[in-house]
Amino acid sequence: MMKIRKTQSILRKAKLTLTALAVMMTALSGTVFAADPLATINSLSDFIFSAIKAIGFILLGFGVVQIGLSLKSHDASQRANGFLTFFGGVIIAFAKDILDMIM
């Protein structure tokens, strides 16, 4: 008999605790508004284009070094590769600006 009352008391406390928890979760929940999805996509696009611009400037610098070394050694094929790398770096570095002008 004593065991049954003890179990009933534990179950009553558990029921009261779960009811209070359910009321608190319902009362304390607020409305959450999502961020503007276009702003998120635009910031991701800006990040990607800034990474591409950095790669373009690295290639541009490497092209300048190649051109300088080819002028020192009088190597025509290295000079051609240097100019190709330089102009490729310019195009990659300013890809977003070029695309903005086209559109």
Helices and strands as residue ranges (DSSP letters): H 2-27, H 37-73, H 76-93, H 95-102
